[in-house]
Amino acid sequence: MKKIQYLFLALVCGAMTSCMNKDWDDPQTPAESVYGNNSIQETNVMTIQALKAKFNTEFTTEGKYKEIKEDIQIKGVVTGNDIQGNMYNEISIQDETGAIFIGIAQGGVYGYLPLGTEILIDLRGLYVGNYRKSPTIGTPYTDKDGEVSVSRMARMLWQQHFKYTGQKKEVKPEVFAVGKNPTKWNIDTDAGKLGVLVGVTVKNGGYYNSDLKNYISNVPFTESSTYSHPDYSTSWYFNEQNDGQTGGVQIYTSCYADFAAKLLSHKKLQITGVFKRYRDQWEIIIRSEDDVVELPDDWEPTDDGAETIAPKGTGTADNPFNVAAALAKCEEVGETGTTENVYAEGYIVSISEVSPQIDGKGYGNATFMIADSKEGGNMLTVYRAKGLDNQAITDANIIKEGDKVVICGKLVNFKGNTPEFTQGCYIVSINAEGN
């Protein structure tokens, strides 16, 4: 197999060894006499990972938020800003453990918070929550449809809550995925990090038409396709990566981005950006058009020795489909789905949500993905599955990544792009011998 160019190899090697590097520029503080609050003293600094764990409910449940009334601080390096208008009224920061977004009602933030700037943030008096499950620090906001989220804070409030550390640090993007290989990132812990997707080609797109109040899907990718529709922010999907509602990957561009009207390449691409969570999908937010690089025409992924697993099984309780066979069945039945329940087995490779039912509250189901190998490969979504014996799940720890499960339910290719067990399926067994 042909090898990736030296430049890309250097990127991958650097990303695998460490996400944070030593200072790469003189530690000069931009406009320190004007911006920030120099009276903040560094005390009780918590990692971003620890912050997410402490306020897990607020960060992962839509409509939830909480005011921080403790003396808690976090420290991070700016990895995304509005340098070319694609990140609106927010920045992303990252430390050695994770990443998070900060909503700021201000334009031109890149001028005083350029990429690589390390800042200290005093959280007392701010709110933690999410925008459609994307962990965010800011203030509560209710939109015209009554949807509650944590969004941008007033710029004067923000100025009172951050301080420059005087350091600049390079955050090297970690490899999200290469070609058709599925990501090993965890959407709960890794969302918001700077990453790179390598060796993908654009397939089709979609956007929300605010005039018609509906989502326009399967937008053709043509020679005249630009990063974004002139009037509506646009998502583009890839031939090599899943584009489903759970675990799907898309590149998202605002119609207000400086490069929105530029043509999107039809070649194989290397895309760097902030990998934002949008409910249970990944959105790649590129900071500038330089984040999208065309790969050479003869580029091919290196041979990783991955085994190709053939479809097997008949879909019965005694002979369940493997994931490859279940995916083939989804392709066969399409959006209509199977009329009868079928059985399939696989290893859990990622868990989107477990919602136990306790004292009559909670959905009592779980959404996760299974594959034929613990290392991934082709993956199948299991959407809102009930527990053993088709009963409501009551234990949040009933499943974990690496468990081998058998699922019973109906298969469908949801909206023509998401192969899945539909809601109403259930877990037959977990790590049962003989499966």
LUMMARTI-753606 format. One record per residue (C-alpha): residue number from 1; residue in three letters; x, y negated, z negated. Coordinates in Angstrom, 2 decimals, padded with zeros to 5 digits. Example, Ala and Ser with C-alpha at 12.3 -4.5 7.8 and 13.67 -1.06 7.14 Angstrom:
2
> 1/ALA/012.30/004.50/-007.80 $
> 2/SER/013.67/001.06/-007.14 $
***
This chain:
435
> 1/MET/000.00/000.00/000.00 $
> 2/LYS/001.19/-003.50/000.74 $
> 3/LYS/002.18/-005.50/-002.29 $
> 4/ILE/000.85/-008.77/-003.57 $
> 5/GLN/003.09/-011.73/-002.90 $
> 6/TYR/005.71/-012.66/-005.46 $
> 7/LEU/003.79/-015.71/-006.59 $
> 8/PHE/000.73/-013.66/-007.50 $
> 9/LEU/002.87/-011.00/-009.19 $
> 10/ALA/004.37/-013.67/-011.39 $
> 11/LEU/000.92/-014.88/-012.31 $
> 12/VAL/-000.30/-011.42/-013.26 $
> 13/CYS/002.81/-010.54/-015.23 $
> 14/GLY/002.64/-013.79/-017.14 $
> 15/ALA/-001.04/-013.35/-017.86 $
> 16/MET/-000.62/-009.82/-019.15 $
> 17/THR/002.13/-010.75/-021.56 $
> 18/SER/000.66/-013.84/-023.13 $
> 19/CYS/-002.10/-016.31/-022.55 $
> 20/MET/-000.33/-019.12/-024.36 $
> 21/ASN/003.09/-020.47/-023.54 $
> 22/LYS/005.54/-022.94/-025.00 $
> 23/ASP/005.11/-026.61/-024.34 $
> 24/TRP/005.59/-027.30/-020.65 $
> 25/ASP/005.66/-031.10/-020.74 $
> 26/ASP/006.73/-033.91/-023.00 $
> 27/PRO/004.28/-033.98/-025.94 $
> 28/GLN/003.00/-037.45/-025.22 $
> 29/THR/-000.47/-038.30/-026.50 $
> 30/PRO/-002.58/-040.06/-023.85 $
> 31/ALA/-003.92/-043.41/-025.05 $
> 32/GLU/-003.58/-042.33/-028.69 $
> 33/SER/-004.25/-045.85/-029.94 $
> 34/VAL/-007.69/-045.83/-028.27 $
> 35/TYR/-009.02/-042.26/-028.34 $
> 36/GLY/-009.67/-039.88/-031.18 $
> 37/ASN/-009.57/-040.17/-034.95 $
> 38/ASN/-006.06/-040.25/-036.36 $
> 39/SER/-007.36/-040.08/-039.93 $
> 40/ILE/-008.27/-036.38/-039.52 $
> 41/GLN/-005.92/-034.21/-041.55 $
> 42/GLU/-005.27/-030.61/-040.56 $
> 43/THR/-006.97/-028.44/-043.20 $
> 44/ASN/-008.93/-025.19/-043.13 $
> 45/VAL/-008.27/-024.50/-039.43 $
> 46/MET/-010.21/-021.49/-038.16 $
> 47/THR/-009.54/-019.59/-034.92 $
> 48/ILE/-012.15/-019.79/-032.18 $
> 49/GLN/-012.70/-016.05/-032.49 $
> 50/ALA/-013.37/-016.41/-036.23 $
> 51/LEU/-015.76/-019.32/-035.58 $
> 52/LYS/-017.73/-017.23/-033.09 $
> 53/ALA/-017.92/-014.37/-035.56 $
> 54/LYS/-019.05/-016.63/-038.42 $
> 55/PHE/-021.88/-018.14/-036.37 $
> 56/ASN/-022.57/-015.16/-034.13 $
> 57/THR/-026.37/-015.56/-034.23 $
> 58/GLU/-026.22/-019.20/-033.20 $
> 59/PHE/-023.75/-018.54/-030.39 $
> 60/THR/-025.53/-015.50/-028.91 $
> 61/THR/-029.25/-016.24/-029.38 $
> 62/GLU/-030.96/-018.74/-027.10 $
> 63/GLY/-032.69/-021.53/-029.00 $
> 64/LYS/-030.57/-021.04/-032.14 $
> 65/TYR/-028.21/-023.66/-033.54 $
> 66/LYS/-026.79/-024.80/-036.87 $
> 67/GLU/-025.21/-027.92/-038.27 $
> 68/ILE/-021.75/-027.37/-039.74 $
> 69/LYS/-021.81/-028.62/-043.32 $
> 70/GLU/-018.46/-027.14/-044.34 $
> 71/ASP/-014.98/-028.49/-043.85 $
> 72/ILE/-014.10/-026.35/-040.84 $
> 73/GLN/-011.67/-027.25/-038.08 $
> 74/ILE/-010.55/-025.56/-034.88 $
> 75/LYS/-007.58/-026.26/-032.68 $
> 76/GLY/-007.36/-025.56/-028.95 $
> 77/VAL/-005.91/-026.49/-025.59 $
> 78/VAL/-008.02/-028.14/-022.91 $
> 79/THR/-008.47/-025.69/-020.01 $
> 80/GLY/-011.34/-027.37/-018.15 $
> 81/ASN/-012.57/-030.94/-017.64 $
> 82/ASP/-014.31/-033.14/-015.06 $
> 83/ILE/-011.21/-033.81/-012.95 $
> 84/GLN/-013.21/-033.21/-009.73 $
> 85/GLY/-016.75/-033.41/-011.06 $
> 86/ASN/-017.59/-029.70/-011.24 $
> 87/MET/-017.69/-029.57/-015.04 $
> 88/TYR/-020.31/-032.05/-016.16 $
> 89/ASN/-020.25/-033.70/-019.60 $
> 90/GLU/-018.25/-030.93/-021.24 $
> 91/ILE/-014.76/-029.56/-021.65 $
> 92/SER/-013.47/-026.08/-022.41 $
> 93/ILE/-010.75/-025.36/-024.94 $
> 94/GLN/-008.87/-022.16/-025.72 $
> 95/ASP/-006.57/-020.82/-028.41 $
> 96/GLU/-004.79/-017.46/-028.73 $
> 97/THR/-008.03/-015.73/-029.76 $
> 98/GLY/-010.77/-017.10/-027.52 $
> 99/ALA/-012.44/-020.11/-025.90 $
> 100/ILE/-015.44/-022.39/-026.32 $
> 101/PHE/-017.18/-025.36/-024.64 $
> 102/ILE/-017.64/-028.82/-026.16 $
> 103/GLY/-020.46/-031.03/-024.87 $
> 104/ILE/-019.59/-034.73/-024.54 $
> 105/ALA/-021.91/-037.34/-023.05 $
> 106/GLN/-019.19/-039.12/-021.13 $
> 107/GLY/-017.72/-039.16/-017.64 $
> 108/GLY/-014.05/-039.41/-016.79 $
> 109/VAL/-013.01/-037.27/-019.78 $
> 110/TYR/-010.09/-035.94/-017.76 $
> 111/GLY/-008.45/-039.36/-018.11 $
> 112/TYR/-007.81/-038.95/-021.83 $
> 113/LEU/-008.10/-035.14/-022.14 $
> 114/PRO/-006.04/-033.75/-019.25 $
> 115/LEU/-005.50/-030.03/-018.88 $
> 116/GLY/-002.98/-028.69/-021.37 $
> 117/THR/-003.74/-031.24/-024.11 $
> 118/GLU/-003.97/-029.65/-027.56 $
> 119/ILE/-006.56/-031.18/-029.88 $
> 120/LEU/-007.75/-030.66/-033.46 $
> 121/ILE/-011.52/-030.79/-033.99 $
> 122/ASP/-013.30/-031.51/-037.27 $
> 123/LEU/-016.60/-029.60/-037.06 $
> 124/ARG/-018.32/-030.96/-040.16 $
> 125/GLY/-021.43/-032.82/-038.98 $
> 126/LEU/-021.44/-031.23/-035.51 $
> 127/TYR/-023.66/-028.38/-034.31 $
> 128/VAL/-022.79/-024.92/-033.02 $
> 129/GLY/-025.07/-023.00/-030.69 $
> 130/ASN/-025.29/-022.18/-027.02 $
> 131/TYR/-026.58/-023.13/-023.61 $
> 132/ARG/-028.13/-019.96/-022.18 $
> 133/LYS/-025.70/-017.91/-024.31 $
> 134/SER/-022.62/-019.98/-023.43 $
> 135/PRO/-021.06/-020.82/-026.84 $
> 136/THR/-021.06/-024.60/-027.26 $
> 137/ILE/-020.24/-027.27/-029.81 $
> 138/GLY/-022.29/-030.47/-029.64 $
> 139/THR/-025.74/-031.64/-030.71 $
> 140/PRO/-029.24/-030.11/-030.25 $
> 141/TYR/-031.16/-030.92/-027.10 $
> 142/THR/-034.70/-030.05/-025.95 $
> 143/ASP/-035.37/-030.27/-022.21 $
> 144/LYS/-038.64/-031.19/-020.49 $
> 145/ASP/-039.71/-027.53/-020.47 $
> 146/GLY/-039.20/-027.20/-024.22 $
> 147/GLU/-035.99/-025.16/-023.93 $
> 148/VAL/-033.69/-025.82/-026.89 $
> 149/SER/-029.92/-025.67/-026.59 $
> 150/VAL/-026.76/-027.25/-027.92 $
> 151/SER/-025.59/-029.88/-025.47 $
> 152/ARG/-023.51/-033.02/-025.15 $
> 153/MET/-022.92/-035.23/-028.17 $
> 154/ALA/-022.68/-039.02/-028.02 $
> 155/ARG/-019.20/-040.10/-026.99 $
> 156/MET/-018.76/-042.24/-030.12 $
> 157/LEU/-019.58/-039.24/-032.29 $
> 158/TRP/-017.03/-037.17/-030.38 $
> 159/GLN/-014.35/-039.81/-030.88 $
> 160/GLN/-014.75/-039.45/-034.66 $
> 161/HIS/-014.31/-035.68/-034.56 $
> 162/PHE/-011.13/-034.98/-032.61 $
> 163/LYS/-007.47/-035.79/-032.92 $
> 164/TYR/-004.49/-035.23/-030.66 $
> 165/THR/-001.87/-032.86/-032.07 $
> 166/GLY/000.79/-034.45/-029.88 $
> 167/GLN/001.43/-031.14/-028.13 $
> 168/LYS/000.86/-030.02/-024.55 $
> 169/LYS/000.62/-026.31/-023.84 $
> 170/GLU/000.19/-024.27/-020.71 $
> 171/VAL/-002.62/-021.73/-020.80 $
> 172/LYS/-001.95/-019.07/-018.19 $
> 173/PRO/-005.06/-017.51/-016.66 $
> 174/GLU/-005.64/-013.88/-017.50 $
> 175/VAL/-006.64/-011.48/-014.74 $
> 176/PHE/-010.40/-011.02/-014.81 $
> 177/ALA/-010.51/-008.43/-012.02 $
> 178/VAL/-008.76/-007.44/-008.80 $
> 179/GLY/-010.75/-006.44/-005.73 $
> 180/LYS/-013.47/-003.92/-006.47 $
> 181/ASN/-012.13/-003.06/-009.90 $
> 182/PRO/-014.61/-004.02/-012.66 $
> 183/THR/-013.52/-006.46/-015.31 $
> 184/LYS/-012.46/-005.26/-018.72 $
> 185/TRP/-013.40/-008.58/-020.29 $
> 186/ASN/-016.05/-008.61/-023.01 $
> 187/ILE/-018.74/-011.19/-022.34 $
> 188/ASP/-019.28/-011.81/-026.07 $
> 189/THR/-015.64/-012.42/-027.01 $
> 190/ASP/-013.96/-013.50/-023.76 $
> 191/ALA/-016.54/-015.91/-022.33 $
> 192/GLY/-015.09/-019.37/-021.69 $
> 193/LYS/-011.51/-018.26/-021.09 $
> 194/LEU/-009.37/-019.31/-018.18 $
> 195/GLY/-009.11/-016.42/-015.74 $
> 196/VAL/-008.39/-015.38/-012.18 $
> 197/LEU/-010.38/-013.17/-009.81 $
> 198/VAL/-008.23/-011.76/-007.02 $
> 199/GLY/-008.97/-010.26/-003.62 $
> 200/VAL/-012.66/-011.04/-003.15 $
> 201/THR/-014.72/-012.24/-000.19 $
> 202/VAL/-017.95/-014.22/-000.37 $
> 203/LYS/-021.13/-012.28/000.47 $
> 204/ASN/-024.21/-014.49/000.04 $
> 205/GLY/-025.56/-017.11/-002.32 $
> 206/GLY/-028.48/-018.65/-004.10 $
> 207/TYR/-029.68/-021.81/-005.80 $
> 208/TYR/-032.57/-023.14/-007.84 $
> 209/ASN/-034.79/-025.41/-005.77 $
> 210/SER/-036.08/-027.94/-008.27 $
> 211/ASP/-038.62/-029.23/-005.75 $
> 212/LEU/-040.24/-025.83/-005.18 $
> 213/LYS/-039.56/-024.73/-008.76 $
> 214/ASN/-038.15/-021.39/-007.69 $
> 215/TYR/-034.84/-019.61/-007.11 $
> 216/ILE/-033.78/-019.23/-003.48 $
> 217/SER/-031.82/-015.97/-003.21 $
> 218/ASN/-029.91/-014.19/-000.42 $
> 219/VAL/-028.76/-017.47/001.15 $
> 220/PRO/-026.67/-016.38/004.17 $
> 221/PHE/-022.95/-017.06/004.13 $
> 222/THR/-022.17/-018.59/007.52 $
> 223/GLU/-019.38/-020.49/009.21 $
> 224/SER/-021.00/-023.74/008.07 $
> 225/SER/-021.48/-022.73/004.42 $
> 226/THR/-020.09/-025.25/001.94 $
> 227/TYR/-019.28/-024.85/-001.75 $
> 228/SER/-022.68/-026.27/-002.66 $
> 229/HIS/-026.01/-027.10/-001.06 $
> 230/PRO/-026.25/-030.87/-000.48 $
> 231/ASP/-029.11/-031.17/-002.98 $
> 232/TYR/-028.80/-028.17/-005.30 $
> 233/SER/-025.93/-026.62/-007.22 $
> 234/THR/-025.09/-023.27/-005.67 $
> 235/SER/-023.92/-019.81/-006.72 $
> 236/TRP/-021.96/-017.61/-004.31 $
> 237/TYR/-021.55/-013.86/-004.83 $
> 238/PHE/-018.87/-011.43/-003.71 $
> 239/ASN/-018.76/-008.26/-001.63 $
> 240/GLU/-016.36/-006.64/-004.09 $
> 241/GLN/-018.00/-007.52/-007.42 $
> 242/ASN/-021.36/-006.81/-009.03 $
> 243/ASP/-023.82/-009.67/-008.58 $
> 244/GLY/-026.52/-008.42/-010.95 $
> 245/GLN/-028.16/-010.24/-013.81 $
> 246/THR/-026.13/-008.16/-016.26 $
> 247/GLY/-022.38/-008.18/-015.73 $
> 248/GLY/-022.63/-009.98/-012.39 $
> 249/VAL/-019.95/-012.41/-011.18 $
> 250/GLN/-020.53/-015.63/-009.24 $
> 251/ILE/-018.68/-018.79/-008.36 $
> 252/TYR/-020.80/-021.79/-009.35 $
> 253/THR/-020.42/-025.25/-007.83 $
> 254/SER/-022.28/-028.41/-008.77 $
> 255/CYS/-023.69/-030.43/-005.88 $
> 256/TYR/-021.95/-033.41/-007.52 $
> 257/ALA/-018.46/-031.86/-007.33 $
> 258/ASP/-015.97/-033.81/-005.21 $
> 259/PHE/-015.48/-030.74/-003.00 $
> 260/ALA/-019.16/-029.70/-002.82 $
> 261/ALA/-019.44/-030.49/000.92 $
> 262/LYS/-016.23/-028.69/001.92 $
> 263/LEU/-016.37/-025.37/003.76 $
> 264/LEU/-015.93/-022.22/001.69 $
> 265/SER/-013.38/-019.81/003.15 $
> 266/HIS/-014.34/-016.47/004.70 $
> 267/LYS/-010.92/-014.97/003.90 $
> 268/LYS/-009.95/-012.93/000.86 $
> 269/LEU/-009.57/-015.29/-002.05 $
> 270/GLN/-007.78/-015.72/-005.34 $
> 271/ILE/-010.06/-017.80/-007.57 $
> 272/THR/-008.92/-019.40/-010.83 $
> 273/GLY/-011.40/-021.01/-013.18 $
> 274/VAL/-013.14/-021.06/-016.52 $
> 275/PHE/-015.28/-017.91/-016.79 $
> 276/LYS/-018.45/-019.22/-018.33 $
> 277/ARG/-021.28/-017.08/-019.67 $
> 278/TYR/-024.72/-017.67/-018.16 $
> 279/ARG/-026.99/-015.37/-020.16 $
> 280/ASP/-025.49/-011.97/-019.24 $
> 281/GLN/-023.66/-013.02/-016.08 $
> 282/TRP/-020.23/-014.52/-015.43 $
> 283/GLU/-020.00/-017.94/-013.76 $
> 284/ILE/-016.60/-019.03/-012.46 $
> 285/ILE/-016.32/-022.80/-012.90 $
> 286/ILE/-013.41/-024.03/-010.81 $
> 287/ARG/-011.83/-027.28/-011.97 $
> 288/SER/-010.66/-028.44/-008.54 $
> 289/GLU/-010.54/-027.10/-005.00 $
> 290/ASP/-006.91/-026.10/-005.66 $
> 291/ASP/-008.29/-023.30/-007.85 $
> 292/VAL/-009.37/-021.41/-004.70 $
> 293/VAL/-006.45/-019.94/-002.71 $
> 294/GLU/-006.63/-017.91/000.50 $
> 295/LEU/-004.67/-014.67/000.37 $
> 296/PRO/-002.56/-013.47/003.31 $
> 297/ASP/-004.43/-011.54/006.02 $
> 298/ASP/-002.48/-008.37/005.17 $
> 299/TRP/-003.12/-008.60/001.43 $
> 300/GLU/-004.23/-005.39/-000.24 $
> 301/PRO/-004.49/-004.55/-003.93 $
> 302/THR/-001.72/-002.42/-005.36 $
> 303/ASP/-002.53/001.23/-005.80 $
> 304/ASP/-003.62/001.64/-009.41 $
> 305/GLY/-004.17/005.37/-009.10 $
> 306/ALA/-007.87/005.05/-009.79 $
> 307/GLU/-009.78/008.24/-009.19 $
> 308/THR/-012.73/008.18/-006.79 $
> 309/ILE/-015.57/010.07/-008.46 $
> 310/ALA/-018.05/011.80/-006.15 $
> 311/PRO/-021.80/011.82/-006.85 $
> 312/LYS/-023.04/014.90/-008.69 $
> 313/GLY/-026.09/016.11/-010.57 $
> 314/THR/-029.76/016.43/-009.65 $
> 315/GLY/-031.18/013.89/-012.09 $
> 316/THR/-032.88/016.45/-014.32 $
> 317/ALA/-032.52/016.92/-018.07 $
> 318/ASP/-030.43/020.06/-017.48 $
> 319/ASN/-028.31/018.50/-014.73 $
> 320/PRO/-028.19/014.69/-015.10 $
> 321/PHE/-026.88/012.40/-012.38 $
> 322/ASN/-023.43/011.00/-012.92 $
> 323/VAL/-023.20/007.23/-012.40 $
> 324/ALA/-022.05/007.59/-008.79 $
> 325/ALA/-025.16/009.68/-008.01 $
> 326/ALA/-027.43/007.30/-009.94 $
> 327/LEU/-026.09/004.35/-007.93 $
> 328/ALA/-026.72/006.28/-004.71 $
> 329/LYS/-030.29/006.93/-005.89 $
> 330/CYS/-030.79/003.21/-006.58 $
> 331/GLU/-029.59/002.46/-003.06 $
> 332/GLU/-032.02/005.04/-001.70 $
> 333/VAL/-035.16/003.87/-003.54 $
> 334/GLY/-034.33/000.14/-003.37 $
> 335/GLU/-036.56/-002.38/-005.10 $
> 336/THR/-039.47/000.08/-005.22 $
> 337/GLY/-037.67/002.32/-007.70 $
> 338/THR/-038.19/005.93/-008.63 $
> 339/THR/-041.74/006.97/-009.40 $
> 340/GLU/-040.68/009.54/-012.00 $
> 341/ASN/-038.15/009.45/-014.82 $
> 342/VAL/-034.68/010.73/-014.02 $
> 343/TYR/-031.66/011.50/-016.21 $
> 344/ALA/-028.13/010.16/-015.87 $
> 345/GLU/-025.01/010.29/-018.02 $
> 346/GLY/-021.96/008.09/-018.39 $
> 347/TYR/-019.63/006.26/-020.75 $
> 348/ILE/-020.60/002.90/-022.23 $
> 349/VAL/-018.08/000.35/-020.91 $
> 350/SER/-019.74/-002.89/-022.05 $
> 351/ILE/-022.61/-003.88/-024.33 $
> 352/SER/-024.59/-007.05/-023.63 $
> 353/GLU/-027.02/-006.88/-026.53 $
> 354/VAL/-028.37/-004.62/-029.26 $
> 355/SER/-031.59/-005.97/-030.78 $
> 356/PRO/-032.62/-003.69/-033.69 $
> 357/GLN/-036.18/-003.68/-034.96 $
> 358/ILE/-036.20/-004.35/-038.70 $
> 359/ASP/-039.40/-004.77/-040.71 $
> 360/GLY/-041.35/-005.08/-037.50 $
> 361/LYS/-039.11/-007.86/-036.13 $
> 362/GLY/-036.77/-007.49/-033.16 $
> 363/TYR/-037.13/-005.80/-029.80 $
> 364/GLY/-035.69/-002.46/-030.86 $
> 365/ASN/-033.69/-001.99/-027.67 $
> 366/ALA/-030.25/-002.42/-026.12 $
> 367/THR/-028.75/-003.53/-022.81 $
> 368/PHE/-025.40/-002.11/-021.74 $
> 369/MET/-023.46/-000.72/-018.80 $
> 370/ILE/-022.30/002.85/-018.18 $
> 371/ALA/-019.64/004.26/-015.87 $
> 372/ASP/-018.23/007.66/-014.97 $
> 373/SER/-015.00/006.84/-016.79 $
> 374/LYS/-014.18/005.02/-020.02 $
> 375/GLU/-011.88/002.86/-017.90 $
> 376/GLY/-014.76/001.63/-015.74 $
> 377/GLY/-015.20/002.12/-012.00 $
> 378/ASN/-018.69/001.99/-010.53 $
> 379/MET/-021.08/000.74/-013.22 $
> 380/LEU/-024.81/001.04/-013.80 $
> 381/THR/-026.88/-001.32/-015.95 $
> 382/VAL/-029.09/000.19/-018.65 $
> 383/TYR/-031.68/-002.50/-019.31 $
> 384/ARG/-033.45/-002.73/-022.67 $
> 385/ALA/-033.21/000.95/-023.52 $
> 386/LYS/-034.96/002.30/-026.60 $
> 387/GLY/-033.12/004.62/-028.97 $
> 388/LEU/-033.11/008.37/-029.48 $
> 389/ASP/-036.42/010.19/-029.01 $
> 390/ASN/-037.74/007.08/-027.22 $
> 391/GLN/-038.04/005.27/-030.57 $
> 392/ALA/-037.22/001.64/-031.36 $
> 393/ILE/-033.58/001.04/-032.27 $
> 394/THR/-033.21/000.17/-035.95 $
> 395/ASP/-029.41/000.30/-036.28 $
> 396/ALA/-027.34/-002.43/-034.58 $
> 397/ASN/-024.36/-000.04/-034.55 $
> 398/ILE/-026.14/002.85/-032.84 $
> 399/ILE/-023.83/002.60/-029.81 $
> 400/LYS/-020.30/001.43/-029.16 $
> 401/GLU/-018.03/001.14/-026.14 $
> 402/GLY/-016.59/004.54/-025.22 $
> 403/ASP/-019.68/006.52/-026.27 $
> 404/LYS/-020.92/009.09/-023.77 $
> 405/VAL/-024.67/008.83/-023.40 $
> 406/VAL/-027.50/010.43/-021.46 $
> 407/ILE/-030.28/008.07/-020.38 $
> 408/CYS/-033.81/008.90/-019.24 $
> 409/GLY/-035.95/006.44/-017.29 $
> 410/LYS/-036.71/004.98/-013.89 $
> 411/LEU/-033.99/003.77/-011.55 $
> 412/VAL/-034.31/000.71/-009.30 $
> 413/ASN/-032.18/-001.65/-007.28 $
> 414/PHE/-033.58/-004.77/-008.95 $
> 415/LYS/-034.03/-007.63/-006.45 $
> 416/GLY/-031.87/-005.64/-004.06 $
> 417/ASN/-028.66/-006.41/-005.91 $
> 418/THR/-028.79/-004.90/-009.41 $
> 419/PRO/-028.83/-001.08/-009.72 $
> 420/GLU/-030.25/-000.28/-013.13 $
> 421/PHE/-032.35/001.83/-015.45 $
> 422/THR/-035.38/-000.42/-015.95 $
> 423/GLN/-036.99/-001.45/-019.21 $
> 424/GLY/-038.80/001.55/-020.69 $
> 425/CYS/-035.79/003.85/-020.44 $
> 426/TYR/-034.33/005.44/-023.56 $
> 427/ILE/-031.23/007.13/-024.94 $
> 428/VAL/-031.47/010.91/-024.89 $
> 429/SER/-028.17/011.66/-026.59 $
> 430/ILE/-024.99/010.02/-027.82 $
> 431/ASN/-021.70/011.95/-027.68 $
> 432/ALA/-023.60/015.24/-027.56 $
> 433/GLU/-021.50/018.34/-026.94 $
> 434/GLY/-021.97/019.87/-023.53 $
> 435/ASN/-022.84/016.58/-021.83 $
***
